[in-house]
Amino acid sequence: MEQKPTNRFIQFLGGKTSYYVLGLIILSAIAIFLVDKVSFVFTPLLTVLFSILPPFIFAVVIFYIFNPFVGWVEKRCHERGRSL
């Protein structure tokens, strides 16, 4: 039996037929619909996330900015025989 070549888009999504892609589209639409109906559950979670995330990102940026300087100071203090 000769197999029909599959579409590259269908192969990209991991399926072998267009029914697979149609099923993915339908399941995605159902998931979006359900998330829209229960969005009140996610509102407090997003509020907590957006209040914690900016200081965390700021701390990470400050860490990466000052990390070489702290390493240099530690190396210099250990060369002179002092410890912090």
Beta strands, then each sheet from edge to edge (+ up, - down):
end
